[in-house]
Amino acid sequence: MQPQNLLNSFWEGHPVSTNLPQKSLTVSDIQGRKGGVPLVCLTAYTTPTARLVDQHCDVTLVGDSLGMVLHGLPSTLGVTLEMMVLHGQSVMRGLSRSLCVIDLPFGTYEESPAQAFRNASRLLAETGAAAVKLEGGVHMAETIAFLVARGIPVMSHLGLTPQSVNVLSGYKVQGKGPDAQRILTDAQAVSDAGAFAVVLEKIPQALAHEITQAIAIPTIGIGAGPACDGQILVVDDMLGAFADFRPKFVKRYAELSKQASQAIEQYAAEVRAGEFPAQVHSFGQPA
């Protein structure tokens, strides 16, 4: 019997499992979606959230927004590399399909390409994430090229860059009027430098459309309108779990903060009234 027939005969009695591990998406897969079905992206900071996100998202970002969402910081500037490693490890335990990208925090890559490589390589080695994200355009092009040439995929971030909040004087819309050319130039620079995708945050939708048409890599919008190649939101924002503020560009798909508050209020009331725990929540016979 021929080898192929032997193989076919073996598999006839050994059906292939339908529960084989899913193949993780790669950087090339994401690049290949340019101009195709829009990319779905969300942040995640913990294993349980990563498991929920992984079922539906192409890219999961371990964003430095965790400083504000989870740690109560006033901005992302206080986030450390150690915090990103810890949360990156947690998120990776919950992913099997989605591409994991992790933020380089403020102060860990701006000094030089060598500094960026040292910290980016640590993030990938210690978390298992597939790529890093960093903020900046023309002035970061050399660093992006340096990282990519050394095996570290890079996602860029332009427009409103939260790590530059002090220079930008707040969280304002970027790219209005003459400033549009700056962001368009930045987008072309990061694309030419080898970034595999770029996040466009809080810019006019006409500018986002122009950039999306002009560069070869996917654009992922957050407050940049529908013309981008994909969309990303902070998961706690879209679930209504983070209620400190509500950006205009966020659509609330749930109101978890309100529901959780109501549930905790009910629990407290039942404990004080002696209604919880009831017999159904207890073991053995009542005393």
C-alpha positions as CSV (number, residue, x, y, z in Angstrom):
1,M,0.0,0.0,0.0
2,Q,1.3,3.5,-0.9
3,P,2.3,5.7,2.1
4,Q,-0.6,8.2,1.4
5,N,-3.1,5.3,1.4
6,L,-1.7,4.1,4.7
7,L,-2.1,7.6,6.1
8,N,-5.7,7.8,4.9
9,S,-6.5,4.4,6.3
10,F,-5.1,5.4,9.7
11,W,-7.1,8.7,9.9
12,E,-10.4,6.8,8.9
13,G,-10.3,5.3,12.3
14,H,-8.9,8.3,14.1
15,P,-11.1,11.3,13.5
16,V,-9.3,14.7,13.7
17,S,-10.2,16.6,16.9
18,T,-12.2,19.7,16.4
19,N,-10.7,21.1,19.5
20,L,-7.2,21.6,18.3
21,P,-5.6,24.9,19.5
22,Q,-6.4,27.9,17.2
23,K,-3.5,29.4,15.2
24,S,-2.6,32.8,16.5
25,L,-2.8,35.7,14.1
26,T,0.6,37.1,13.0
27,V,1.9,40.5,12.1
28,S,1.7,39.5,8.4
29,D,-2.0,38.5,8.9
30,I,-2.7,42.0,10.2
31,Q,-0.7,43.7,7.4
32,G,-2.7,41.6,4.9
33,R,-6.0,43.1,6.1
34,K,-5.1,46.5,4.6
35,G,-8.2,47.6,2.7
36,G,-10.1,44.4,3.6
37,V,-12.5,43.4,6.4
38,P,-11.9,46.0,9.2
39,L,-9.6,44.9,12.0
40,V,-11.3,44.6,15.4
41,C,-9.0,45.7,18.3
42,L,-9.5,46.2,22.0
43,T,-7.3,46.6,25.1
44,A,-6.9,44.0,27.8
45,Y,-5.0,44.1,31.1
46,T,-6.0,40.8,32.8
47,T,-6.4,37.2,32.0
48,P,-10.2,37.1,32.3
49,T,-10.6,40.1,30.0
50,A,-8.1,38.7,27.5
51,R,-10.1,35.5,27.3
52,L,-13.3,37.5,26.5
53,V,-11.5,39.7,24.0
54,D,-9.7,36.9,22.3
55,Q,-12.9,35.3,20.9
56,H,-13.7,38.3,18.8
57,C,-10.7,40.5,18.3
58,D,-7.8,40.4,15.8
59,V,-5.5,42.6,17.9
60,T,-5.4,42.8,21.7
61,L,-3.4,45.7,23.0
62,V,-1.9,45.8,26.5
63,G,-2.1,49.5,26.6
64,D,-0.4,51.9,29.0
65,S,-3.9,53.2,29.6
66,L,-3.9,50.5,32.4
67,G,-2.2,53.2,34.5
68,M,-5.4,55.2,34.6
69,V,-8.0,52.4,34.2
70,L,-6.5,50.0,36.8
71,H,-4.1,51.9,38.9
72,G,-5.8,55.3,39.3
73,L,-3.0,57.3,37.8
74,P,-3.9,60.8,36.4
75,S,-2.2,60.0,33.1
76,T,-0.1,57.3,31.4
77,L,3.2,59.0,32.3
78,G,3.6,57.1,35.6
79,V,3.4,53.6,34.0
80,T,6.6,51.6,34.4
81,L,8.1,48.8,32.3
82,E,7.6,46.4,35.3
83,M,3.8,47.2,35.2
84,M,3.7,46.5,31.5
85,V,5.5,43.2,31.9
86,L,3.2,42.1,34.7
87,H,0.0,42.9,32.8
88,G,1.4,41.6,29.5
89,Q,2.1,38.2,31.1
90,S,-1.5,38.2,32.5
91,V,-3.0,39.0,29.1
92,M,-1.0,36.4,27.3
93,R,-2.3,33.7,29.5
94,G,-5.8,34.4,28.2
95,L,-5.0,34.6,24.5
96,S,-4.9,31.9,21.9
97,R,-5.9,33.6,18.6
98,S,-5.5,37.4,18.8
99,L,-2.3,39.1,18.1
100,C,-0.9,40.7,21.3
101,V,0.7,44.1,21.0
102,I,2.2,45.8,24.2
103,D,2.9,49.4,24.8
104,L,6.3,50.7,25.5
105,P,5.8,53.1,28.4
106,F,6.9,56.7,28.6
107,G,10.6,57.1,29.1
108,T,11.6,53.6,27.9
109,Y,12.3,54.3,24.2
110,E,12.6,58.0,23.4
111,E,16.3,58.4,24.4
112,S,17.8,56.3,21.6
113,P,17.2,53.3,19.3
114,A,19.4,51.2,21.6
115,Q,17.3,52.1,24.7
116,A,14.2,51.2,22.7
117,F,15.6,47.9,21.6
118,R,16.7,47.0,25.1
119,N,13.3,47.6,26.6
120,A,11.2,46.3,23.7
121,S,13.2,43.0,23.6
122,R,12.6,42.6,27.4
123,L,8.9,43.2,27.0
124,L,8.6,40.6,24.2
125,A,10.9,38.1,25.9
126,E,9.2,38.2,29.3
127,T,5.5,38.4,28.1
128,G,5.4,36.5,24.8
129,A,3.7,39.4,23.1
130,A,4.2,39.6,19.3
131,A,4.9,43.3,18.9
132,V,5.3,46.6,20.7
133,K,3.6,50.0,20.2
134,L,5.2,53.3,20.5
135,E,4.1,56.9,20.0
136,G,5.6,59.3,17.5
137,G,6.2,60.0,13.8
138,V,9.1,61.4,12.0
139,H,11.3,61.7,15.1
140,M,10.7,58.0,15.9
141,A,11.2,56.7,12.4
142,E,14.9,55.8,13.0
143,T,13.9,53.9,16.1
144,I,11.2,52.0,14.4
145,A,13.6,51.0,11.6
146,F,16.2,50.0,14.2
147,L,13.7,47.7,16.0
148,V,12.2,46.2,12.9
149,A,15.7,45.4,11.5
150,R,16.4,43.5,14.8
151,G,13.2,41.4,14.8
152,I,10.8,43.5,16.8
153,P,7.5,44.3,15.0
154,V,6.3,47.8,15.7
155,M,2.9,49.4,15.7
156,S,3.0,53.2,15.6
157,H,0.7,55.7,17.3
158,L,-0.1,59.2,15.9
159,G,-2.5,62.1,16.4
160,L,-3.3,62.5,20.1
161,T,-0.4,60.7,21.7
162,P,-1.2,60.5,25.5
163,Q,2.4,60.3,26.6
164,S,2.8,63.8,25.1
165,V,-0.1,65.2,27.0
166,N,2.0,67.9,28.6
167,V,3.3,69.2,25.3
168,L,-0.1,68.9,23.7
169,S,-1.7,70.8,26.6
170,G,-4.4,68.2,27.2
171,Y,-6.4,65.6,25.2
172,K,-7.4,67.8,22.3
173,V,-8.2,66.8,18.7
174,Q,-5.0,66.9,16.6
175,G,-4.5,67.5,12.9
176,K,-6.9,70.4,12.4
177,G,-6.2,72.9,9.6
178,P,-2.5,73.3,8.7
179,D,-1.5,70.7,11.4
180,A,-3.0,68.0,9.2
181,Q,0.2,67.9,7.0
182,R,2.3,67.2,10.1
183,I,0.4,64.0,10.9
184,L,0.2,62.9,7.3
185,T,4.0,63.3,7.1
186,D,4.4,61.4,10.3
187,A,2.2,58.6,9.0
188,Q,4.2,58.2,5.8
189,A,7.5,58.2,7.8
190,V,6.4,55.4,10.2
191,S,5.1,53.4,7.2
192,D,8.4,53.8,5.3
193,A,10.3,52.9,8.5
194,G,8.7,49.5,8.7
195,A,5.8,49.8,11.1
196,F,3.2,47.1,10.4
197,A,0.2,49.3,11.4
198,V,-0.5,52.7,12.9
199,V,-3.1,53.9,15.5
200,L,-4.7,57.2,14.6
201,E,-6.2,58.8,17.7
202,K,-8.6,61.7,17.9
203,I,-8.0,63.3,14.5
204,P,-10.5,64.6,11.9
205,Q,-12.1,61.8,9.9
206,A,-11.2,63.4,6.6
207,L,-7.5,63.4,7.6
208,A,-7.8,59.7,8.7
209,H,-9.3,58.9,5.3
210,E,-6.5,60.7,3.5
211,I,-3.8,58.9,5.6
212,T,-5.5,55.5,5.1
213,Q,-5.5,56.0,1.3
214,A,-1.9,57.3,1.3
215,I,0.1,54.7,3.2
216,A,0.6,51.0,2.7
217,I,0.0,49.8,6.2
218,P,-3.3,49.4,8.1
219,T,-4.6,52.3,10.0
220,I,-6.5,51.6,13.3
221,G,-8.7,54.4,14.4
222,I,-9.7,55.6,17.8
223,G,-11.8,58.7,17.4
224,A,-10.7,59.0,13.8
225,G,-13.9,58.0,12.0
226,P,-15.0,55.0,9.9
227,A,-12.5,55.2,7.0
228,C,-9.6,53.5,8.9
229,D,-8.7,49.9,8.3
230,G,-9.7,48.9,11.8
231,Q,-10.9,50.3,15.1
232,I,-9.7,50.1,18.7
233,L,-11.2,51.2,22.0
234,V,-10.3,50.8,25.7
235,V,-12.3,47.8,26.7
236,D,-13.3,49.4,30.1
237,D,-14.6,52.4,28.2
238,M,-16.8,50.5,25.8
239,L,-18.1,48.2,28.6
240,G,-18.9,51.2,30.8
241,A,-16.6,49.8,33.5
242,F,-14.4,52.9,33.7
243,A,-16.8,55.8,34.5
244,D,-14.3,58.6,35.4
245,F,-14.8,60.2,32.0
246,R,-16.5,59.4,28.7
247,P,-14.7,60.5,25.5
248,K,-17.0,61.5,22.6
249,F,-15.6,58.8,20.4
250,V,-16.5,56.0,22.8
251,K,-19.8,54.1,22.3
252,R,-20.9,52.3,25.5
253,Y,-22.0,48.8,24.7
254,A,-22.8,48.1,28.4
255,E,-22.9,49.9,31.7
256,L,-21.0,47.6,33.9
257,S,-20.0,50.2,36.5
258,K,-23.6,51.0,37.2
259,Q,-24.6,47.3,37.3
260,A,-21.7,46.5,39.6
261,S,-22.6,49.3,41.9
262,Q,-26.2,48.1,42.1
263,A,-25.1,44.6,42.8
264,I,-22.7,45.6,45.6
265,E,-25.4,47.8,47.1
266,Q,-27.8,44.8,47.1
267,Y,-25.1,42.5,48.6
268,A,-24.4,45.0,51.4
269,A,-28.1,45.4,52.2
270,E,-28.7,41.7,52.4
271,V,-25.7,41.1,54.7
272,R,-26.8,43.8,57.1
273,A,-30.4,42.4,57.0
274,G,-29.2,38.9,57.7
275,E,-30.5,37.7,54.4
276,F,-27.2,36.5,53.0
277,P,-25.9,33.9,53.3
278,A,-29.1,31.9,53.1
279,Q,-29.3,28.1,53.7
280,V,-28.7,27.4,50.0
281,H,-25.3,29.1,50.3
282,S,-24.4,27.2,53.5
283,F,-23.2,23.7,54.3
284,G,-24.8,21.2,56.7
285,Q,-27.8,21.9,58.9
286,P,-28.5,25.3,60.6
287,A,-27.0,25.7,64.1
